[in-house]
Amino acid sequence: MVVSWKPLLPLIAVSALLVYEDWVSTPSCKTTVTPNLPEPIPEHHHPDDLKVMLVADLLLLGSDSGYFNLLFRDYYLSKFFTKSFHTLKPDMLLVLGDISARGHNLPKTKYVSVIHQFHKVLGPFLGLPLHVVLGDRDIGECDELSAESVSWVSRRLPGLDSAGCGAFEIGNVSFVSLSAVALLCGNNELRFSVEKVVERESMDFQMERERVNEGGDENDRLGKRVYQFGWRENAMLSGSGPVLLLHLPLNRNVNAANNGGSSSILDGRGPVGTGPYKLSHKLPLNATEYIFQALKPRIVFSAHTQEFYDHFHPDGTREVTVPAMTWNARDDPGFVVAIFRGNKGAVSVSYCSLARESHVLIAYVSLLILLLSTIIFSTPTPRCLRQR
């Protein structure tokens, strides 16, 4: 008895497609080479290590998403998050801004749909500690900034104050996130609010260091907050402060050490378009110096360029720029995984690449052509035609 395989063809195709989707959704991670680090990074992982996944520039369209985005790009973005969660097993997720492609131009009703879409694509990450930094596409440029609109967005994202800033500690690692767009503005109310956060955190860390030097516990947090403006001398050593989270990169010396990245990317793909600020935009030099002087960050994570960069500033501070994690921004998206050692030593940074959109589309088209060809050439010729 001969069993025809033709009825099984759809099942075989669907099974092959599911296996391919699972394989193509798996990130490929590689630890970056960092010759500038003062100490070697241990190969083994300690139970007290904190593994953090950092993503940026999701550029979600919310209710404005077309069928192609909903059924393809957003579908795969959700699979990227789910597969990364199960493969890498991170302890928390940090999103460095631009969750929305056009949030600064959206009415509140449509902005809510972006927030809902954001929660949907995160999937299992909603069960982990989550912090989101505001980007220029989320709140707009200086001329459009208002305390009311920024506060409205901040209330819908975890861990942000009314100015879009945040400070938190997890696993004995301290983080400070700043609304970098406000630092581009002049005499703006939001800029003063961000400076207030910088000064507050600077004073807290200095007083904690003094208390540790006097024999106190570094894990004790001060209840009193000090609010003062102006340039203050900071006795802390470079790299002894918190982990700094920004959307816009800091101003850097063009001769600074750089690993990876390029400047060939276009500003926006397809319907997403451009943002308020060009991809090459960075914080001005005076704001960068102010942050270095006040916070002495342990390491800086930024975004906005949609490219991956890993470099050191002249004072030795390391800055890692997180690439875009969406096909709405680039053909080859990615993200970063950082492992913070329990002894406050060097931070291990890995760049994780994801599948190229062009490769996935080619695979789908090839599978479709193969199926059609198999069906056409396996169809028996009618008897009347054979007799002729």
N, C-alpha and C positions, 0 to 999 in steps of 0.2 A: 504494500500500500504506500503510495507516494503522497507525502504531505506537502501541500503548497505553502511556500514561505511568504507569499504575497500578502495575506491578511496580517502577518506579523510585522510587515514593514513599518506601519505607523508606530507600533509599540517599540520597535528597535530604534526608530528615529527619535522618539521622545526620550527613551532611556539614554541614548547617546547625548542628547541635548542637556539632560539633567547632569550627567557626569561632567560634561564640558563646562557648564555653568558653575558647578562646584569647584572645578579645578581653576577656572579663570578668575574666580572671585578670591582666591587665596593670595594674600600679599607676599611679596618677596622682599625680605628685610636684610640690610647689610649695615654693620656698624661702621661709622665713619672713622677715617684715620685722622688722629689729632696729635701731630707731633709737638704742638705748643703746650700740651698739658704738662704740669710740673711733676706729676706722679702717674705711674701706670695704673690702668683700670683693671681690676681683677676679673678673671674669666668667669669664676663661679658666682652664683647668685646667693645672697644671704636672705634668710626669711624676713629680715627687717628692711630689705630694699623696697623702694616704692617704684613701681612700673607705671608710667603715665603715657597714654596715647594722646598725641596732639594733632589736631586737624584744623583746616582753615578753608575759607572761601568755598562754602558749599553752594552758594548762589542759587538758592531755592526760589521757585517762581510762585509757589502757593496755588491759588485758584486760577492763575494765569498760565499754568502749565498746559502745554498741548499734548496730544496723544503720544507723540514721539517721546517726550520727556516722561510722561506718566508710565508708559508701557516699556520703556527701554532705559533711559538714563536714570530716572528716579528708582526704578526697579533694581538696577545694578548697584546704585549707590547704597540702597538698603542692604543688598547682599554683601557689599564690601564691608559695611559696619558689622553685620552679623558674623561673617567669616573671620574678620579680624578679632572680634571679641572671643570667639571660641579657639582661635589659633594662638593668639598672643597672651590671652588671659591678663589684661591690664587691671590695675587697681583703681584707676580713675580716668576720666576723659576731659580734656581741655579743648575748647573750640575757640580759635583766635580770630573771630570776627567774620563779617560778611556771610552770615548764614542766609541772608536774603540777597537776591540779585538786584532788586529795585525797591528795597524797603523804604528808602528815604523819599520815594515818590508815591508810596502807596497810602490810600486812606486806611484808617484803623481797622475797618472790617476786613479788608484784604490782607492787612498785616497779620491779623489773627490766623488766617488760613496758612500763612508761611510758618507761624509758630507750631500749628498743628502738624504740618508736613514735616517740620524739623523733628518733632517728637516721634513721628511715625518712622522716619528713616533711621533714627538712632536704635530702635529695637531694644535689644538686651542691655544696651548701655544706660538705659533709664534706671536700671537697678544699681548703678555705680555712682560714686561722687562725680558731679558734673559741674563745670564752670564754663561760662561763655563770656568772651570779650567782645565789645562792640566794635564794628568796623565802619568805614566811611559809607559803604552801601547800606548799612543798617540805619544810620542816623543822619547822613548827609554831610555836606561841607560846612565851613564856618558860617557862611552867610545864611544857612538854613537852620543852624543849631538853635534850639530853645530848650530851656530847662524843663519845660512841661513835656515836650515830645520825647526827650531823652529819658526822663523819669518814667514815662508811660511804657517805653520799650524795656527799660531796666526791670520794672516790676514783673515782667513776664518771662524773665530769664533768671536762673538761679545765682544767688550770691552777689548781686550787684546792688550798690547803693543808688540814690537818686541821680548821681552824676555819672553812673555807668562804670564805677570803680569797685574793686573788691579786695579783701585781704582775708586769708584763711590759712590754716595749718592742718596738714594731714601727714601722718607717719613721721612726725618730727621735721617735716620740710615746710618752710614758710613760703607762701606765695603772695605776691601783690600784683593785681591787674589794674591797669590805668586806661582811661578813655583817651587814647593817643590823639584822636582827631581834635579834641578840645585844646590840646597843647599847641596846635597850629594857629589858634585864634589869638587876637590881641586882648584888649580889655573886655573879656567875655566872662560872664558869671560862671559858666561851666569850667573855664580854664582855672579860675580861682578855686573852684571846688576840687579840681584834680590836684592843684598845688597843695591844697590843704591836706589831701590824703597822703601825698608824698612827704610832707613835713611831719605828719602824725606818725607814719610808719618809720621814718628816719629816727625820730625821737624814741620810739618804742624799742627799736633795735639797739640804739646806743645805750639806753638805760638797761636793757637786758644784758648787754655785754658787760657793763659796769657791775651789775649784780652778780654775774658769773665770776668775774675777776675777784669779787669780794667774797666768793664762796657760796653764792646763791644758786638756785636751780634755774637753768636756762629755759625750762619748760613752763615756768610760771609766767602768766600774762598779766600785764598791768591793766588795772581797771580804769585808770585816769588817762585821758587823752589830752595832748598838748596841741593847741592850734596856734601856730605862728608862721608868718611868711618871711620871705627873704632868704638870702644865700647864707647858709650856716656851715661853718667848718665841721667836718665829720671826722671823728677820731678813728672810725672803723677802717680796717684794711680792705683793699679792693677784693671783691669776691666773698666777703664775709656777711653780706646782707641777704635779702630774700631772693627767691626766684622771681624774675620780673616777666610779666606777660603783657604784650602789646599787640595791637594790630599793625600799626605802621612801624617799619624798621627804624632803628636809630641811625643817626648820621654817622658814617664811618669813613675812615681814611681810605682813599682809593688804593693805597699800597698795602692795606691790611691783608693778612693771610686769608685765603679763600679756598674752600673745598667744594666743588660742584656748583651747578647753577650756570645760567647764561642769560643774556638780555635779548634773546631773539623772539620771545613770546609776544603775540599780539594782545592788545588791550581789549579782551572780550571776544567771545565766539558766538556767532549766530544770534539768537533772539535775546541773549543776556545783555549784550552791549557793553558800553563802558561805564565806569563808576565815576563818582565825583572827582576823584584824584587819579592821576596817571599811575601806572604800576611802578614807575621809577620813583615815586614820591616817598620821601623819608622825613623824619622829624628834623627840624632845624638844628644846627650845631649848638646853639645856646641851650635848647631844651635837652639835648643829649648830655651836655656837660652838667647841667643841673641835676639830671637823674643820676648820673654816675657819682656826683659829689654827695648827693643826699642819701641814696640808697645803697651804694656799693654792691650792686646785685651779684649774686653767686653765679648766675647765668641768665641770659635774656633769650626769650622765645618771642618771635614776631612773625608777621605774615605779609599779606597785601601784594607782594610781588608775584605771587602764584608760582614761584620758583623755589627750589631748595638751595639754601646757602648755609655754610658752616664756617664762621670766621672768628678772628680774635681782634678786639680793639687794641689800640696802642697801650692801654693800661693793663692788658691781659684779660679783660672781661670777654667771655665767649658769648657770641650771639648766634643763634640758630634760627633761620627763617624757614617757616613751614610752608610746603607747597600746597597748591589747591588740590582738593580731594573730589573733584567732579569733572565729568566730561564737558560740562557747560563752560569750563575755563580752559582746559587743555586736553590734548589727545592722550597724554600719559600722566594721569593724576598720581598722587602719593600722599604720604603723611609721615610723621616722625614718632618714634618711641624713645622715651628717655627713662633711664633707670637711675634713681637717686640712691646712693649708698647710705647705709645707716650711720656711718662715721663722718658724714658731711664731706666726703672726699670728692674725687672727680665724678662728673656725671657722664654716664655712657649714653651716647646718642646713636640711634639707628635710623637710616632712611629706608622707608618701605615703599616700594613701587607697586602700582596696580596695573591691570591690563589696559592696553591701549584700545580706545574706542574703535579705531580703524581696523585693528586685528579682529575684534569681536564681530564687527559688521561683515568683514570678509568671510569669517567662519560661518555666519548665518547664511550669507548668500551662497557660499559653496555647498552647504548642506541642502539648501533649497534646490539648487541646480542638480545635485546628485539624486535627490528624491524624484524630481520631475523626469530626469533622464531614465531612471530605473523604471518608472511607471510607463513611460512612452515606449521604451524598447522591449519591455516585457509584455506588452499588450499583444495578444495573438492576432494574426492577420485574418480577416473574415474569409470564409470558405469560398464565397463567390469571387473574391479578388484573386485567390490562389488558383482557381480554375482558369481564369483568363490568362 
